[in-house]
Amino acid sequence: MRIIHCVSSLQVGGAEKCVKNLVTRQKDKGLDVSVLSFGNKDDAFQHSIETKNVDVINVNGNIILRLLKLLIVLIKYSSIHIHSPAVIKAFAPIFPILLFKNVIYTIHGEVEPPIGFLRGSHKIASIYLNKIFAVSEPIKTGIYKRYGWHPSNVEVIKNGVEVADAPLRVGRNNKLNLCTVSRLVSLKNIEQLIENYADKKVYDFSHLHIYGNGPELEKLTTLTERLAMSPFVTFHGAVLDEYIIYDDKDVLLINSTTEGLPMSLLEAMARGIPALSTNVGDIGAVIDSGENGYVYDRDDMNTWFTHLKHLNENRKALKEMGEKAFSFIINNYSIDSVSALYETYYS
């Protein structure tokens, strides 16, 4: 059995992180696994995957060269695991060869561009796909609107993460270390976070760490300087090492206007770090508000502040919340169990 995971790139993103986790675990289990990427060799996750002795095959060049390379590569594998709608589009011209393969497709995102050629290529894909997965129930529900695939034909397998040996000891420092971990794009709504961080004087009892790059970086750094928050807000850029990101952090902040199931949420909770998040996407299925974290409605920054203030003033409650978050991930989102589920569909 030879397995190849197919992605549009290995830049920093939730789907790409899931693929990295999957191939790492499957390689550790002795499976013959590779990655096909339409991205560049210097994409953020490519090096970290290759250090695990997993082959990454980059498909670039003009359309004729790409199609020829796809044919040469894919014919060698028995199971093809697609993780991106862009890959579905790229595979459309060579779909006959996929009829003789075991092809599964995991849909990671709740929001994808409503472009005609995506719908057309997905119609072709319905001919050769053996199994379709979504990483959350909201994504599963949205698939019918996007591609006309009935939910009964889609199974949910959640994203999986590496789980720490024990939860971190949160709340040890005088000031809370808050963090956001995401692409710096408008739907993450980090601008609103920074504005309220300043307006509500959250800096009196915390420091905000922002991890990630993206088109909003310049605007956010300018805003931070204008609000005189530079001593209290640190932009770290794109950091791949999760141990560096989450070390010494106390609370993860998610203020997105829309989400599927963010990997940062699972990664933080897998280390015993509770999250304070907008109640969007499938986040409410992971955070039991008041137990292993808190959720709040979009734009309700007064409730956001109330929860933060409570966690700062009740460090024992913060620690207990982190321990419950850790236990929840062990029982529901371990990469070991997620990989095992997918392996039953490879042949």
N, C-alpha and C positions, 0 to 999 in steps of 0.2 A: 504494500500500500504506500503510494507516494502522494503527498498532500502539498498543494501550493495555495497560499493565501494571496489574493489579488487586490491591490489598492491603487488609488489614483496618485498617491504620493506617500512619503513617510515624514512629512512635516508634522509639527506638533498639532495634535487634535485628538478628540475622543476615540474615533474609530481606529486611528493609527496606534494609539496607546493600547487599545484592546488587542489589536493584531500583535503588537510587541509582546504583550503578556501571554497571549495564546501560544505563539511560536516558541517563546522561551520555555514555557511549561511543557509543550509537546516535544521539544528537543530534549529536555531533561528526562522525559519518559522513554526516550529512544526511538521516537517516531521519525520517519523520513519526511522532513518538512522544509519548505522553501517559501520565499516571498517574491512575487512579481510586482514591480512598481513602475508606474508611468512617470514618476518623479525623477529627481536628480540624485546622483551619488552622494552629494553633500547634504541631503535632507536630514533633518535633525535626528530622526530615529534610526536611520540606516546603519550608522556606525555601531550603535549599541546593539542592534540585532546581529550584525556581522560578528561582533565580539563573542556571541554565543555559538559561533560556528554554524550559523544558519546562512545559506546562500540567498543573496538578494539579486534578482535579475532585473535590470533596468531596461525598459523598452522606450526608446526615443527615436528621433529621426522623422523622415517624411512618412506619409501614410503607407506607402508600399513597403518600406523597410519595416515599419512597425507590424504590419499584418504578417509579413513573412516571418519575423522573429516570434510573434505570437504562436503561429502554427508550429514552428520548430520546438518551442518551449512546452506548450500545453499538451502536445501529443505524448510527452514523457510522463505525465501525471495521471493517476487514476481518479483523484478527488480534487476538485477545483472549488475553492471557497472564496467567493466574491464579497467585498466589503464596501463597495462604492457604486452609486448610480452611474458615475462617469466610466467605470469599468464595464458595466452593462452596455453602455453606448459603444465603447471601443470594441467590444466583442461581437457586436451585431453583424459585421460583414463576414465573420468566420463561424457563425452559429452552427452550420452543419457538423463541424467537427465536435462541437459540444454535445451533440445528440448522443454521442458514444461515450460520454464521460459522466461521472457522478458530480453534478454541479449544485452547490448550495449557495444561498445568498443571504447575508445578514444586513438588514437595514438599520443603521445606527442613528440617523438624524430625524428629528421631527419636522424640520423645515428644509425643503429642497426647492430649487428654482422650478417654477411651473413652465418648463420649456417643452415645446412640442416634440423635439427629437428624443427627449428622455422618455416621454410616454410611448413613442413609437418603438424605441429600442427595448423598452420593458415589455411591450406586447410581443415582440419577437422572443424575448427571454422566457416568457411563459411557456414556450414550446420546449425548451431544453432544461429548465430548472427542475431539479428533483425535489428540492425543499427550500422553503422561504422562512426566514426568521426575522423577528424584530426584537430590539433590546428592551422594549417597554410596551405596556398596554396602549398608551396614547399613540405611540408610533404605529402599532398594529392597526389601530382604528383609522389612522390617517392614510394608510396604504390604499384603502379602497377608493378614497377621493382622488388620490394621485394617479394610481395605475389601474384601477378597476379590479384589483385582486380581492376576492372575498376574504374576510377575516378568518373564516374557517380553514383556509388554506395556509394560514400563517401561524407559526408557533413562536411564543416568547421564550428566548433564552437571554437572561440578563448579562450585562457586562461583568467581567470578573477581574479581581485585583489580587495582588500579593498581600497577604495579611501578616502583620508584624508578629513576633513571638509573644509580645505583651504590649498592653496599651502604654502610651507615653504618659508621663506625669504632667498633666496640664495644670495651669494656674499657679506655678511655683514662684514666678517673678512678681515684683511689685506692680508692674504694668502688664496688661494683657498684650500678647503678640497676636494680632489679627492678620489674616492673609486672604488674598484672592489669587486664584490660579486659573488662568484662562487666556484665550486669544483676546487681544484688546480691540474688540469690535463693538459697535453700538448696541447690539442686542444684549450684551453683558451688563450694560447700564452702570458702568463703574464711575462715570461722571457724577451720577446722583449719589453714589456712595461717598465720594470725596467731598462733595458739597455738604452733605449731612454730617460727615465726620468732622468737618470744620464748624458748621453752624451749631451743632449740638455739643460741641466741645468734647467729643469722644477722646480727643488727644490728651485730655487731662489724665486719663487712666489707661492709655493704650498706645501702641505703635502699629501702623498699618503697613504691611508688606504686600506689594503688588508684583506678581510673577506673570510673565508673558510678554509677547510682542504683538504688534498689529497696527492697523492704520490709525487707531485712536491714540497711539502713544504720545505723539507730540502735543495733541490737544490736552491730554490728561496731565502731562508734566507741566504745561503752561498754566493750566487751572490750579495745580498744586502750588506753583510758585506765586500766582496771583493771590491765592487765599492765605499765603504765608504758612503753608503746611509742610514745606520741605523738611524741617527738622523732625517731623512726625510721620512722614510717608516716604517709603523707600521703594523705588522701581528697580527690580532685580533683572529684568529682561527674561528671556526664555531659558529656564533652568531645567535640564532633563532629569537630573538626579533627584528622585523623590525624597531620599533621606535628607538631602540638603534643604529642600523646600519645606518639609514639615517638621524638621528638627526645631524644638523649642517653641513651636507654635501652639496657641491655645484655642483659637476659634477660626473656622473657615467661613468666609463671607461669600454668598452667592446672591447677586441682585439682578439676575437676568430677567428680561421681559418674556423670553420663551426658552425652553430647554427640552431635550429629550431626557437623558439620564447622565448628568455630567460625571466624567471619570474622576474629577477632582474631589467630588463629594464622597465617592466610594474610597478613594485613596486616603483622604483625611480620616474618615471614620475607621478605616482599617488600621489606623495607628492610635485610635482612641481620642481623636480630635473631633468634638462635636461641631455641627454646622448651623449657621443662621442664614436661612435662605428664603427667597420668594417661593411661594407655593405654585410653581409652574411645572408643566410636563409631568414626569413620573416622580418628582422629588417627594411629594407627599406620601408616596408608597414606601419611601425609605426612611424619611424622618417622621417619627412619632412625636409630634410637637409637645414639648414639655418633658419628654422622656429621654430621647437620645439626640435631641437637637431642638431647634425652633424653626417654624415657618411663619411667614407673614404675607399679607396680600401685597401685590405690586403697588408701589408708590406710598405704602403705609409706613413711612419712615419714623413716625412716632412710636409705633409698636416695635419696630426694629431697634430703636434706641432703648426702649423699656427692657427688652430682652438682654441687650448688651450690658446695660447697667446692672441688671439682676445677676448676670453671670460674673461680673466683676466683684460685686459685693457678696456673693455667695460662692466662694471658691470650692467648698465641699460639694455643692450641687453641680458645679462645672465638672469636677473630677468624676462624679457618679454618672453624669450625662455622657462623658467620654467613654467610660467603661461599658455603658449600655450600647453606645454606638459601635464599639469594638466587637462586642458579642453578636450584635445584629449582622455585621458583615461576615464574620466567621460562619454563621449559620446560613447565610443567604447569597453571598457574592464572592466566595473564595474562587480564585482562578482554577484551583484543582477540580472543583465540582463543575464549573462551567466548561472547562476543557473536556472533562469526561462525558458531558452531555453531547458536545459536538462530535466526539470520537465515535459515538454510536451511529452517526450518519455518514461517516467516511467509509469508503469501501475500496 
